[in-house]
Amino acid sequence: MNAVVSNITQSLPAEIVDTDPQQIALYSQDVFTVGPPVCAIVRPRNLQEVQSLVSVCLERGTPIVTRGGGMSYTSGYLASAPESVLVDMAQMNRVVEVNLEDRYVTVEAGCSWQTLHEHLAPMGVRTPFWGTLSGRFATVGGGLSQNCIFWGSGQSGTAADNVLSVSVVTGKGELMETGSASQKKAAPFTRHFGPDLTGLFLGDCGALGIKVRATLPLVPLAGAKGYTSFAFEESGPMLRAMSQISRESLTTECFGFDPYLQHQRMKRASLAADAQQLSSVVQKEAGLVNKLKQGAKIALSGRRFMDDVEWAMFTISEGRTDAEAEYQAARIREICMAEGGKELPDSIPRILAANPFGPVNNMVGAEGERWLPVHGLVPHSKGESVLAAVEAVYERNRATLEQFNIETGYLIAVVSEQITVLEPVFFWPDELNALHKHSLEADHLARLNQFDASPDAWEAVHKVKSEVVDVFSAEGASHLQLGKAYHYQTALKAPALNLITGIKAAVDPHGIMNPGVLGLS
């Protein structure tokens, strides 16, 4: 038995330590990269087991990497040091407290966004940011470590913008509680008590410790929703419309696709999936007449209306009343039409809103191709110019893209009132890895092509992706889930770099917490 594993099993229950080779292989890869194998997976069930593990690892200087739902693609939870131990937080998944009077919820880090949302919905509340599209698997702790966007982001910002307190086991084995809970006699009801300690542990990709709990604010569920869909002939008018919608805070979700990515998503859907999703839409509608009306409208529109669409944009708005939601949708129509947009049936945002945490089959292409997104967050004023700079990268690499049949597309979204998100996406024929096969629905996986491994194509994607990252960094973009894929340490100004390295040294003096992530040793 490996000496590290032997040490761990002497201090922790054997049933939470896993050295099965197949599990080791599965947990040592993310959506894009297969990393070096960890020596063990530990699945703690409580705070005490987390602290015991850190104490054992401290004795030997054993590196620790922490994994949430495993839906990342930036090597953030892949080991970069020999004989690393991976902490799988999936067993710590309880909703600890829902305080409706003081409007907060405390949840263990391994709880999925879907589980949390479904737990809260019968109480008439949700968190302001309430998850990612991969929230069936993606966890609260992983989302706060990586930072993430989607549900609620149009008005409420990123996951990290919506946290009151976190409880973190640091690299010294200490339990650090933040926000008002950092006091000796206070509940975690507010983020601020002196300097913002909560923010230090958000977006850190596990470099500063292991999150065990988080407390998030609660808001009422919307009384009404409004939906719009628009087609644009070019990206510029769509970007300008989305930016204005964002500036006026008219949507909780506003996102768009280029022609290639749009057609990929249409090809992925099936008639059976359409029928299942339509059922969810009808169930969400209030009143028999409205159920019949919306169901008939979606069934009649089908997906044919997307056949000739170039750039497509979709919005979901929330209001306390029908009148408020209708006003927001009406104003969105004015903005889009002023930019030359053509209104489409609103079935796609309706279906998505009714099925917020669907299967993660979109983590591969429609024919079984590999998939890799990369992204940058830029101010609205730079959206068009940065998109053009990314296109220039593709033109420089056109021969390489064509040689390996690498296709590219875009997802575009807005966050709060300030941010345009540009997410270039790559698809290429290549062998799926174990994580894909584990995560996709079995019947969907069975229908896909089984491509041969193409390491040269993977390297080509990595090269072009890295050039896109360089462009984003040169344009001053920010990023979510930095992991080991984006410029951070090398991009920081000296005072900021000195501060973050000093904080790292203070909470993880022996450097055992995810060494190498964020470019920090």
LONUMI-478184 format. One line per 10 residues: number of its first residue (from 1); for each residue x, y, z of C-alpha. Coordinates in Angstrom, 3 decimals. Each point is the difference from the previous one (the first is absolute). Layout:
N
NUM = X:Y:Z | ...
//
This chain:
521
1 = 0.000:0.000:0.000 | 1.190:3.520:-0.848 | 1.506:1.706:3.093 | -2.307:3.010:-0.364 | -3.073:-2.235:-0.216 | 1.202:-2.051:2.946 | 0.371:3.153:2.063 | -3.492:1.198:-0.907 | -1.721:-3.322:0.741 | 1.562:-0.066:3.461
11 = -1.761:3.256:0.876 | -3.227:-0.103:-2.053 | -2.746:-2.624:-0.412 | 0.902:-2.448:-2.766 | -3.420:0.375:-1.645 | 0.694:3.621:-1.003 | 3.373:-0.750:-1.641 | -0.153:-1.273:-3.601 | 2.975:-1.354:-1.957 | -1.924:-1.898:-2.692
21 = 1.943:0.485:-3.261 | -3.106:0.769:-2.077 | -1.152:2.611:2.493 | 3.497:1.472:0.165 | 0.017:0.318:-3.802 | -3.471:1.596:-0.069 | 0.782:2.541:2.720 | 3.395:0.914:-1.470 | -1.475:1.669:-3.092 | -2.298:2.868:-0.848
31 = -2.049:0.764:-3.099 | 3.095:0.938:-2.060 | 3.117:-1.463:1.604 | 1.112:-3.330:1.436 | 2.362:0.780:2.860 | 2.479:-2.100:1.969 | -1.746:-2.550:2.234 | -0.561:0.953:3.623 | 1.011:-2.623:2.553 | -3.370:-0.065:1.780
41 = -3.482:1.489:0.032 | -1.371:0.969:3.402 | -3.738:0.622:0.445 | -0.458:1.696:3.374 | -3.439:-0.012:1.600 | 0.467:2.805:2.499 | 2.251:2.843:1.105 | 1.981:-2.171:2.391 | 1.036:-2.383:-2.770 | 1.102:2.920:-2.171
51 = 2.142:1.398:2.792 | 1.453:-3.433:0.769 | 0.989:-0.433:-3.640 | 1.722:3.386:-0.098 | 1.884:-0.825:3.217 | 1.249:-3.292:-1.461 | 1.041:1.672:-3.255 | 1.802:2.746:1.900 | 2.175:-2.581:1.770 | 1.370:-1.307:-3.307
61 = -0.388:3.125:-2.153 | -2.521:-1.852:-2.165 | -1.720:2.247:-2.585 | -3.822:0.192:0.046 | -2.300:0.849:-2.905 | -3.729:0.485:0.517 | -2.720:-1.034:-2.465 | -3.651:1.007:-0.129 | -2.205:-1.352:-2.801 | 2.857:-0.425:-2.476
71 = -1.535:2.118:-2.779 | 3.019:2.275:-0.446 | 2.436:0.112:-2.929 | 2.905:2.166:1.234 | 2.049:-2.602:1.952 | -1.044:1.629:3.274 | -0.361:-3.294:1.875 | 2.664:-1.961:-1.857 | 3.113:-0.831:1.974 | 3.239:1.741:-0.890
81 = 2.162:-1.536:2.743 | 0.909:-3.667:0.590 | -1.991:-2.152:2.446 | -2.858:2.475:0.302 | -3.242:-0.851:1.777 | -3.339:1.033:-1.501 | -2.816:1.053:2.322 | -3.404:-0.818:-1.493 | -2.595:2.096:1.866 | -3.034:-1.889:-1.347
91 = -0.866:-1.559:3.393 | -0.256:3.406:1.699 | -3.183:1.025:-1.796 | -2.548:1.016:2.643 | -2.070:3.158:0.140 | 0.902:0.907:3.584 | -2.361:2.896:0.751 | -2.670:2.001:-1.797 | -0.679:3.200:1.936 | -3.043:1.609:-1.588
101 = -0.221:2.724:2.627 | 3.557:1.229:-0.508 | 0.037:-1.018:-3.673 | 3.000:-2.279:-0.349 | 0.797:-3.664:-0.633 | 3.055:-1.936:1.183 | 1.032:-2.975:-2.093 | 2.864:-2.486:-0.027 | 2.467:0.479:-2.838 | -0.819:-3.263:-1.793
111 = -3.675:0.848:-0.492 | -0.906:0.410:-3.669 | -1.670:3.172:-1.266 | -2.968:-2.077:-1.120 | -0.449:-1.578:3.435 | 0.160:3.396:1.692 | -2.453:1.622:-2.415 | -2.502:-2.838:0.282 | 0.278:0.032:3.801 | -0.799:3.729:0.145
121 = -2.688:0.282:-2.708 | -2.912:-1.381:2.097 | 0.751:2.742:2.542 | -0.432:2.686:-2.665 | 3.644:1.114:0.028 | 3.255:-0.482:-1.875 | 3.531:1.327:0.139 | 0.592:3.098:-2.230 | 2.530:-1.937:-2.079 | -1.417:-3.505:-0.142
131 = 2.308:-2.132:-2.079 | 1.639:-0.965:-3.255 | -1.456:-1.945:-2.911 | 2.042:-2.953:1.311 | -1.602:0.402:3.439 | -1.283:-3.572:-0.007 | 3.607:-0.925:0.883 | 1.794:3.301:0.702 | 0.178:0.795:3.715 | -0.315:3.149:2.077
141 = 3.541:-0.390:1.321 | 1.409:-0.559:-3.471 | -1.925:2.976:-1.367 | 1.332:2.290:2.726 | 3.565:-1.286:-0.379 | -0.016:0.385:-3.785 | -2.579:2.810:-0.210 | -2.704:-0.512:-2.602 | -2.993:1.555:-1.743 | -3.377:-0.692:-1.517
151 = -3.256:-0.253:1.964 | -0.691:3.444:1.437 | 3.231:1.511:-1.311 | -1.664:2.636:-2.196 | -1.005:1.972:3.066 | 1.816:-1.608:2.924 | 3.461:-0.547:-1.445 | 2.269:-2.991:0.564 | -0.174:-2.681:2.675 | 2.684:1.829:1.996
161 = -2.100:3.182:0.023 | -2.674:-1.804:2.005 | 1.673:-1.454:3.086 | -0.357:1.076:3.620 | 2.498:-2.326:1.671 | 2.184:-3.037:-0.623 | 1.522:-2.547:2.362 | 3.415:-1.128:-1.220 | 2.573:-2.457:1.320 | 3.322:1.679:-0.753
171 = 3.365:-1.555:-0.773 | 0.749:0.205:3.729 | -3.016:-2.154:0.847 | -1.822:2.929:1.603 | -3.689:0.732:-0.581 | -0.355:3.520:-1.388 | -3.482:1.533:0.059 | -0.622:3.283:-1.788 | -2.456:2.883:-0.079 | -1.942:0.673:3.179
181 = 0.699:-3.632:0.992 | 3.659:0.937:0.525 | -1.163:1.546:3.274 | -0.162:-2.104:3.158 | -3.744:0.517:0.503 | -1.642:0.603:-3.381 | -1.927:-1.916:-2.638 | 1.059:0.105:-3.698 | -2.674:2.548:-0.893 | 2.152:2.595:-1.793
191 = 3.186:-0.004:-2.038 | 1.616:3.067:1.505 | 1.728:0.316:3.355 | 3.164:1.992:-0.581 | 2.076:-1.025:-3.044 | -1.810:-2.411:-2.313 | 1.502:-3.367:0.960 | -2.713:-1.857:-1.912 | 1.240:1.294:-3.330 | 3.491:-1.399:0.589
201 = -1.272:-3.563:-0.275 | -2.213:0.503:-3.059 | 1.509:-0.748:-3.408 | 3.142:-1.386:1.678 | -0.343:-3.423:-1.704 | 0.848:-1.653:3.314 | 3.360:1.731:0.381 | -0.879:1.403:3.417 | -1.862:-2.900:1.565 | -2.852:-2.501:-0.149
211 = -3.490:1.501:0.145 | -2.266:-2.038:2.246 | -3.030:2.306:0.306 | -1.397:3.146:-1.589 | -2.782:2.376:0.966 | -1.910:1.698:-2.818 | -2.735:2.655:0.052 | -3.618:-0.791:-0.884 | -2.444:1.922:-2.186 | -3.653:-0.708:-0.879
221 = -0.767:-2.094:-3.054 | -1.240:2.104:-2.890 | -3.724:0.578:-0.270 | 0.179:0.179:-3.791 | 2.418:-0.606:-2.873 | 0.395:1.449:-3.464 | 1.792:-1.545:-2.976 | 1.367:1.275:-3.308 | 1.979:-1.426:-2.910 | 1.612:2.034:-2.801
231 = 2.000:-0.692:-3.145 | 2.791:2.281:-1.230 | 1.888:-0.173:-3.259 | 3.321:1.001:1.586 | 1.683:-0.131:3.398 | 0.426:3.775:0.439 | -3.708:0.924:0.231 | -0.637:-2.933:2.340 | 2.877:1.000:2.284 | -1.221:3.594:0.107
241 = -3.541:-1.092:0.803 | 1.171:-2.341:2.749 | 2.166:2.706:1.535 | -2.906:2.448:0.146 | -2.274:-2.662:1.495 | 2.697:-0.605:2.605 | 0.496:3.692:0.773 | -3.736:0.355:0.635 | -0.065:-3.159:2.175 | -2.934:-1.475:-1.909
251 = 0.771:-3.721:0.239 | 1.126:-2.685:2.397 | 1.432:-1.929:-2.962 | 1.032:1.373:-3.409 | 2.090:-2.152:-2.327 | 0.640:-0.581:-3.680 | 1.662:-2.337:-2.489 | 1.785:0.288:-3.303 | -1.340:-2.018:-2.983 | 2.299:-2.991:0.536
261 = -0.707:-0.455:3.708 | -3.715:0.602:-0.553 | -0.152:-2.763:-2.595 | 1.970:-2.300:2.302 | -2.598:0.474:2.717 | -2.878:-0.574:-2.385 | 1.586:-3.225:-1.271 | 0.518:-1.278:3.546 | -3.708:0.200:0.816 | -2.343:-2.852:-0.850
271 = -3.764:-0.227:-0.441 | -0.206:-2.052:3.200 | 1.946:2.682:1.884 | -2.261:2.692:-1.463 | -3.072:-1.839:1.280 | 1.492:-0.459:3.459 | 1.032:3.657:0.230 | -3.386:1.174:-1.261 | -1.594:-1.913:2.862 | 2.190:1.945:2.455
281 = -0.995:3.318:-1.578 | -3.692:-0.821:0.275 | 0.390:-1.013:3.636 | 1.689:3.331:0.825 | -2.750:2.116:-1.596 | -2.765:1.282:2.281 | -3.639:-0.617:-0.973 | -1.512:-2.553:-2.359 | -0.550:2.458:-2.862 | 3.584:1.232:0.174
291 = 1.316:-3.583:0.158 | -1.869:-0.898:-3.170 | 0.983:3.240:-1.723 | 3.737:-0.260:0.693 | 0.089:-3.741:-0.665 | -1.694:0.406:-3.368 | 2.243:2.935:-0.946 | 3.190:-1.893:0.714 | -1.203:-3.195:-1.652 | -0.930:1.881:-3.180
301 = 3.215:2.011:-0.185 | 2.248:-3.054:0.471 | 3.596:0.735:-0.943 | -0.484:0.792:-3.693 | -0.004:3.735:0.624 | 3.730:-0.209:0.847 | 1.001:-1.492:-3.376 | 1.017:3.276:-1.649 | 1.000:1.938:3.117 | 3.512:1.433:0.164
311 = 0.673:1.497:3.446 | -2.730:-0.766:2.573 | -0.660:1.664:3.370 | -2.304:-1.129:2.803 | -1.154:1.689:3.211 | -1.823:-0.970:3.165 | -1.329:2.807:2.186 | -1.497:-0.182:3.465 | -2.514:2.292:1.639 | -2.108:0.051:3.130
321 = -3.060:0.445:-2.193 | -1.022:-0.846:-3.566 | 0.034:3.715:-0.791 | 3.640:0.354:1.087 | 1.128:-3.034:-2.018 | -1.962:1.200:-3.034 | 1.562:3.462:0.242 | 3.503:-1.496:0.023 | -0.763:-2.188:-3.035 | -1.520:2.967:-1.840
331 = 3.067:2.144:0.652 | 2.273:-2.847:-1.177 | -1.982:-0.129:-3.248 | 0.509:3.732:-0.519 | 3.756:-0.333:0.523 | 0.376:-3.016:-2.305 | -2.130:1.419:-2.794 | 1.983:3.242:0.117 | 3.083:-2.121:-0.786 | -1.732:-1.792:-2.881
341 = -0.988:-3.114:1.940 | -2.820:-2.216:-1.232 | -2.238:-1.484:2.687 | -0.270:-3.798:0.153 | -2.332:-2.319:1.937 | 0.984:-0.033:3.676 | -0.053:-3.804:0.360 | 3.748:-0.462:0.590 | 0.285:2.227:3.103 | -3.305:-1.410:1.303
351 = 1.261:-3.570:-0.353 | 3.351:0.856:1.588 | -1.624:1.770:2.958 | -2.294:-2.973:0.577 | 2.965:-2.425:-0.087 | 2.811:1.982:1.664 | 2.157:-2.970:1.000 | -0.205:-2.393:-2.898 | 2.425:-2.760:-0.983 | 3.546:1.088:-0.769
361 = -0.057:-1.518:-3.496 | 1.148:3.382:-1.339 | 3.500:-0.756:1.308 | 0.603:-1.731:-3.350 | -0.962:0.933:-3.556 | -3.141:-1.138:-1.773 | 1.869:-2.810:-1.752 | 2.170:-0.940:2.982 | 2.803:2.512:-0.619 | 2.111:1.273:2.862
371 = -0.982:3.426:1.354 | 2.030:2.736:1.662 | -1.125:3.495:0.956 | 2.264:2.899:0.912 | -1.266:3.380:1.111 | 0.668:3.597:0.906 | -2.038:2.551:1.934 | 0.349:3.482:-1.492 | -1.759:3.344:0.475 | -2.849:0.606:-2.442
381 = 2.048:2.613:-1.836 | 2.562:-2.629:-1.070 | -2.257:-2.896:-1.023 | 0.128:0.561:-3.758 | 3.720:0.772:-0.204 | 1.015:-3.001:2.133 | -2.227:-2.302:-2.050 | 1.767:1.280:-3.126 | 3.375:-0.691:1.622 | -1.046:-3.609:0.698
391 = -1.114:-0.369:-3.611 | 3.470:1.171:-1.059 | 1.517:-2.875:2.012 | -2.162:-2.431:-1.954 | 1.033:1.521:-3.309 | 3.692:-0.304:0.906 | -0.582:-3.655:0.822 | -2.421:-0.827:-2.818 | 2.238:-2.686:-1.502 | 0.368:-1.757:3.366
401 = -3.733:0.162:0.692 | -0.785:-1.489:-3.398 | 2.712:-2.666:0.262 | -1.533:-1.447:3.173 | -3.672:0.761:-0.791 | -0.200:2.396:2.949 | -3.225:2.016:-0.041 | -0.584:3.134:2.053 | -3.038:1.795:1.378 | -0.986:2.559:2.626
411 = -2.211:0.260:3.045 | -0.549:3.614:1.020 | -1.649:1.150:3.229 | -0.264:3.023:2.260 | 0.595:0.226:3.743 | -1.455:2.722:2.238 | 0.090:3.480:-1.545 | 3.665:0.131:-1.001 | 1.174:-3.210:-1.646 | -0.068:-1.712:-3.384
421 = 1.109:-3.644:0.074 | 1.628:-1.330:-3.173 | 0.365:-3.780:-0.015 | 1.675:-1.441:-3.099 | -0.669:-3.734:-0.292 | 2.004:-2.706:-1.814 | -1.315:-3.294:-1.415 | 2.206:-2.671:-1.566 | -0.114:-3.750:-0.724 | 1.868:-1.771:2.790
431 = -0.460:-2.825:2.475 | -2.220:0.724:3.011 | 1.645:-0.487:3.373 | -1.334:-1.832:3.070 | -1.597:3.132:1.467 | -2.087:0.528:-3.125 | -1.174:-3.605:0.029 | -0.798:0.205:3.706 | -1.962:3.271:-0.283 | -2.031:-0.378:-3.206
441 = -3.360:-1.731:-0.002 | 0.538:-3.618:-1.059 | -2.521:0.047:-2.856 | 1.459:3.250:-1.334 | 3.550:-1.365:0.206 | -1.069:-3.131:-1.905 | -1.188:2.114:-2.958 | 3.277:1.908:-0.413 | 2.903:-0.685:-2.325 | 2.981:-1.655:1.654
451 = 2.952:1.945:-1.370 | 3.557:-1.276:0.234 | 2.404:1.811:2.283 | 1.680:2.936:-1.713 | 2.747:1.416:2.246 | 1.238:2.277:-2.787 | -3.485:1.550:-0.283 | -0.126:0.474:3.790 | 3.364:1.768:-0.127 | -1.228:2.198:-2.850
461 = -3.093:0.998:1.994 | 2.194:0.717:3.017 | 2.274:2.211:-2.094 | -2.806:2.058:-1.541 | -1.841:0.205:3.329 | 3.175:1.315:1.632 | 0.269:2.720:-2.648 | -3.591:1.012:0.742 | 0.890:0.174:3.707 | 2.965:2.237:-0.878
471 = -2.350:2.328:-1.911 | -2.407:0.167:2.925 | 2.837:0.793:2.392 | 1.396:2.695:-2.313 | -3.465:1.586:-0.070 | -0.258:0.003:3.814 | -2.757:-2.599:0.178 | -0.962:-1.707:3.241 | -0.718:-3.710:0.320 | -1.971:-2.524:2.006
481 = 1.410:-3.419:1.004 | 3.568:1.152:-0.517 | 1.502:-3.348:0.987 | 3.253:-0.462:-1.857 | -1.309:1.176:-3.384 | -0.063:3.814:0.206 | 2.574:2.658:0.780 | -0.257:1.057:3.635 | 3.316:0.097:1.833 | 1.778:1.413:-3.058
491 = -2.782:2.503:-0.702 | -0.187:1.607:3.449 | 1.528:3.335:0.903 | 2.749:-0.333:2.586 | -1.949:1.217:3.074 | -2.881:-2.386:-0.708 | 2.375:-2.906:-0.651 | 1.910:0.698:3.207 | -3.243:0.065:1.972 | -1.410:-3.252:-1.383
501 = 3.316:-1.845:0.454 | 0.148:1.335:3.569 | -3.542:-1.241:0.683 | 0.882:-3.378:-1.493 | 3.018:-0.233:2.286 | -2.104:0.960:3.029 | -2.783:-2.576:-0.452 | 2.064:-2.720:-1.740 | 3.589:0.435:1.213 | 1.082:-3.478:-1.153
511 = -1.583:0.369:-3.450 | -2.104:-3.165:0.145 | -3.223:1.544:-1.353 | -0.222:-0.611:-3.755 | 3.559:1.055:-0.840 | 0.308:1.639:-3.414 | -3.576:1.207:-0.310 | -0.272:3.728:-0.869 | 3.709:-0.218:-0.764 | 0.739:0.005:3.755
521 = 2.598:-2.462:1.286
//
